[in-house]
Amino acid sequence: MKMTVSQAMVECLKAEEIKVVYGYPGAAICPFYDALLDADKDIKHVLVRHEANGGHAASGYARISGKPAVCIATSGPGAVNLITAIATAYADSIPIVCITGQVNTDQIGSDVFQEADVTGAAEPFVKHSYLLKNPDDVGRVFKEAFYIAGTGRPGPVLIDVPMDVQKMMVDFKYPKKCEIRSYKPTGKGNALQVKRVTEALRTAEKPLICIGGGVFASNAQNEVVELSKKLNIPVITTMMGISVFADEDPLYVGMIGTHGTKLANYAVNACDTLFLVGARVGDRAVKTPLELEKDTKILHIDIDPAEIGKNIGADLPLVGDAKMVLRQMLDYLEKHPEGNADHTEWLEHIDEKRVPAEFVKPVKGTVNPKEFLQRLSERMPADVNICADVGQNQIWTSRYQFKKGGRFLTSGGMGTMGYSLPCAIGAKMADESRITVAVCGDGGFQMNMMELATAVQYGVDVKVVVFKNTRLGMVRELQTKGYNDRQMAVFLDGSPDFVKLAEAYGIPAIRVTDKKSEEKAIEKLATEKGMLVCEVVVDKDFPTL
């Protein structure tokens, strides 16, 4: 069927069942936007206020929908602004397809107005990128892009399209299948290795399962919960694995790492067998992997073979999709029910070391952020989406008590400030039935607060909690502890009144300074429809842990 490349690009999105895209237009992408206008009944375009936030919103949408999501930017600064979101998605293995406009083909390399080599600049942060010069390739390129983004270890794919190519005519037909000779992601695990890993886990005296973001990427939450319960094995998570288990589950021990719980860090050092499922085991999770390797048998499942052994050696590696491999392990246990070790004594030993949370009494005129989040979790429905930003607020929010069905979203690998609000917008649009809360610090919020306008414009009912301590809290704490309290460039003087700011956007707002206002705010967050901005005043020296 004859049409322009821009129209063909729209047809590609329709074929991939894309219902919403996030973007910011400019001259070099205008032909595509013109074609999108004719498809507004099928594809909703959301105008963000900054290109990076379009990528973060697509990230939130992809994480809740479980499918690749789309963001769009123009050439030059538009495309370059998007790189932060691309790198953020890459670090956490989030499937997004990024479409950027480019200057005319004959101008590439001439340093013309708003030209940037975005495919080159983004190369370290994409699974793959395309510079689409041949109009006949449009169907193949889009089919491959969505396939690559959403299969194997998920991640961002970039499609850069020159403006003149967007205007060319093409006899368009969208491919039904995708065959890439050099890209064959692993699915099922090796049967012999599955047996070895399963036997090592079931016969261990003090086994421990550590789950990361790869469990969400492969939609393996039910399988890993079933395995742990079947073998009666305790579970820890990295930050990206939070909310796979309900916090009240007796098998859940907590988050591991620098900012993790004492109990989880104790368990990882006390276990004799550590089973890593979709976890990279980065420096925030395990500071001294070589020490852990000496006394602990390491079993490691990951779909990306490059991750196995990269940060910690594996005695038994197993390459494959977590969902498929865990299902293989469960099937093996069904066929061979005898031989499970009794882990009761090990679980009792861990339970003896559980200590109830104690909250420090806050300074007058402020509240304890950890206590605020725990009380919020008690009042919220089980299936809430909590989107944390980066800094102290991220660590406080990681202690939120998730119930079965809740979801924790954050930038774990890249640690991108300003992620939470646009992520929450995307997450809420992916599933409007869930209450979705963006949790920010007053530093991170000022990197993304312009997206309040996006939420208002498109009627996206997100709740926003801003912890206000007038500091870049985590950096301030680092300077206090590591640099003799020589505080530099961490003071957020000049910040706006966030309640008045919200009201300027027409959004209801409330300030929390004590128990009474805390109770009122939590009730509003949990029960009232529509947007709400909640400013929570925290002492400037309140610690991360």
Stockholm file with secondary structure:
# STOCKHOLM 1.0

chainA/1-545         MKMTVSQAMVECLKAEEIKVVYGYPGAAICPFYDALLDADKDIKHVLVRHEANGGHAASGYARISGKPAVCIATSGPGAVNLITAIATAYADSIPIVCITGQVNTDQIGSDVFQEADVTGAAEPFVKHSYLLKNPDDVGRVFKEAFYIAGTGRPGPVLIDVPMDVQKMMVDFKYPKKCEIRSYKPTGKGNALQVKRVTEALRTAEKPLICIGGGVFASNAQNEVVELSKKLNIPVITTMMGISVFADEDPLYVGMIGTHGTKLANYAVNACDTLFLVGARVGDRAVKTPLELEKDTKILHIDIDPAEIGKNIGADLPLVGDAKMVLRQMLDYLEKHPEGNADHTEWLEHIDEKRVPAEFVKPVKGTVNPKEFLQRLSERMPADVNICADVGQNQIWTSRYQFKKGGRFLTSGGMGTMGYSLPCAIGAKMADESRITVAVCGDGGFQMNMMELATAVQYGVDVKVVVFKNTRLGMVRELQTKGYNDRQMAVFLDGSPDFVKLAEAYGIPAIRVTDKKSEEKAIEKLATEKGMLVCEVVVDKDFPTL
#=GR chainA/1-545 SS CEEEHHHHHHHHHHHTTCCEEEECCCGGGHHHHHHHHTTTTTSEEEECSSHHHHHHHHHHHHHHHSSCEEEEECSTHHHHHHHHHHHHHHHTTCCEEEEEEECCGGGTTSCCTTCCCHHHHTGGGCSEEEECCCGGGHHHHHHHHHHHHHSSSCCCEEEEEEHHHHHSEEECCCCSCCCCTTCCCCCSCCHHHHHHHHHHHHHCSSEEEEECTHHHHTTCHHHHHHHHHHHTCCEEECGGGTTSSCTTCTTEEEECSTTSCHHHHHHHHHCSEEEEESCCCCTTTCSCHHHHHHHSEEEEEESCGGGTTTSSCCSEEEESCHHHHHHHHHHHHHHCCSCCCCCHHHHHHHHHTCCCCCCCCCCTTCCCHHHHHHHHHHHSCTTCEEEECSSHHHHHHHTSCCCTTCEEECCCSSCCTTCHHHHHHHHHHHCTTSCEEEEEEHHHHHHHTTHHHHHHHTTCCEEEEEEECSBCHHHHHHHHHHTTTCCCSCBCTTCCCHHHHHHHTTCCEEEECSHHHHHHHHHHHHHCCSCEEEEEECCTTCCCC
#=GC SS_cons         CEEEHHHHHHHHHHHTTCCEEEECCCGGGHHHHHHHHTTTTTSEEEECSSHHHHHHHHHHHHHHHSSCEEEEECSTHHHHHHHHHHHHHHHTTCCEEEEEEECCGGGTTSCCTTCCCHHHHTGGGCSEEEECCCGGGHHHHHHHHHHHHHSSSCCCEEEEEEHHHHHSEEECCCCSCCCCTTCCCCCSCCHHHHHHHHHHHHHCSSEEEEECTHHHHTTCHHHHHHHHHHHTCCEEECGGGTTSSCTTCTTEEEECSTTSCHHHHHHHHHCSEEEEESCCCCTTTCSCHHHHHHHSEEEEEESCGGGTTTSSCCSEEEESCHHHHHHHHHHHHHHCCSCCCCCHHHHHHHHHTCCCCCCCCCCTTCCCHHHHHHHHHHHSCTTCEEEECSSHHHHHHHTSCCCTTCEEECCCSSCCTTCHHHHHHHHHHHCTTSCEEEEEEHHHHHHHTTHHHHHHHTTCCEEEEEEECSBCHHHHHHHHHHTTTCCCSCBCTTCCCHHHHHHHTTCCEEEECSHHHHHHHHHHHHHCCSCEEEEEECCTTCCCC
//
